[in-house]
Amino acid sequence: MKLVQSAMVGSLESNDCLVSVYPARNQVDIAVESIVFAQFGEAIKSTVYSVCTEFGVSAARIKIQDKGALDCVIRARVEAAILRAGGDHV
């Protein structure tokens, strides 16, 4: 899927995350800010890469601002942001 616009999904409330997705030219670049980065930073990145692979996204800048969200919440937020950035309004 090609991203045609930027999109933002989620919130900065406790146990949630704010996901921002932007079109890019050639690779998936993920930036994570998290209150639990030391423990779960790599797992968060792995989840985001997994969702990108599932949706066929090969070029994007993705910023995650995590406030302790569960993996399923992160996955849902990234999916919604990718669909919105691809032109499908969810």
Order of alpha helices (4+ residues) and beta strands (2+ residues): beta-beta-beta-alpha-beta-alpha
